Amino acid sequence: MAESEILGMSLFAGITEESAEIVAAGGVTDVPAGQVLAQAGDQGVGMFVVLDGSVVVERGDLHIEMGRDGFFGELALLVPDSPRIARVRAKTDARVLAVPRQTFDLLLETEPSFARALLRELAARLVQARTGH
């Protein structure tokens, strides 16, 4: 995966090229439609960013579709010893970028733009959940 593709994503837009290389090292996986990427209750060892296609986050009756630039799995990394809270499966054939815990922690410590982008998205999700907007 090219660092330029990573730097073009909103979550990573302001990080350094060196950090983009580290993120790219997490690897990209092609997943077929229907494949489960995360299961509620499992330990979170990393987060994922959707590069192409779409995934659906499923928690009870709540189903949230995410396409390119969407990310999931971050909550299990932010809350120590927290398991995954939802099942995530590929809705269509998709490409996802893995961001291991170590890389996630490094980005939080060294890349303020990553931390801001992450916080903005988490805050937007919280507002959406609370108000429906």
Secondary structure, 3 states (H helix, E strand, C coil): CCHHHHHCCHHHCCCCHHHHHHHHCCCEEEECCCCEEECCCCECCEEEEEEECCEEEEECCEEEEECCCCEECCHHHHCCCCECCCEEEECCCEEEEEEEHHHHHHHHHHCHHHHHHHHHHHHHHHHHHHHCC
